[in-house]
Amino acid sequence: MSKEKSCCGSLFTFIVGAGFVILIYWAIFQPHHIRATVVSATLTNLTVASNNATVSYRLAVSLDLYNPSLRVGIYYDSLEAELRARGGASLGGPAASSPAEFLQPRKSRDTVSLEFDGSTGVGVPSDVAGELQREAGSGAVSFEVAVDARVRYRFASIKIRQKPKIWCALTVNVKPEGSGSVGGALDSAHRCSVKY
């Protein structure tokens, strides 16, 4: 009986000690949250067909990611981006991102290109199509870009996985391009919110 207590006590002491060492290590090398900013966005061929509630477009977004940590590098394993109309209605599937995965050293900045291609037409609810048509007529169209990232914080040989969610609200000033479509570009950078 005392042998079992001794074994359980030793195991418990080891687990608590290892947890304490990891906690101290984390406090010393604590990673800071990434910062994200949309530095440019170009919208082309936005066409809204309100009779059958479809939207076609091409949107290129440059997303600037900054690692403010002094001691921790970040591995980006994947970035999955989705474009939404104001109010959350999806405007198509995930975007192609370049680079798809990369290592970001400490105190560095990297730019990721996101390409949203809805040129084949995306079905949306009729109220969303109407709102997009009104916005295009007024000269400014609002979008939301949602990015789900899978990252690993790396310090020495320890890696910690996180899934931050990046959300960016964009308003693109548009003008007629011909054949009923509009296009335009972002005037200034937009800071995004990042939640873990």
Secondary structure, DSSP 8 states (H G I E B T S, - for coil): -HHHHHHHHHHHHHHHHHHHHHHHHHHHT-----EEEEEEEEEEEEEEETTTTEEEEEEEEEEEEEE--SS-EEEEEEEEEEEEETTS-B-SS--EEESSSEEE-TTEEEEEEEEEE-TT-EE--HHHHHHHHHHHHHTEEEEEEEEEEEEEEEETTEEEEE--EEEEEEEEEEEEEETTEEEEE-SS-EE-EEE-
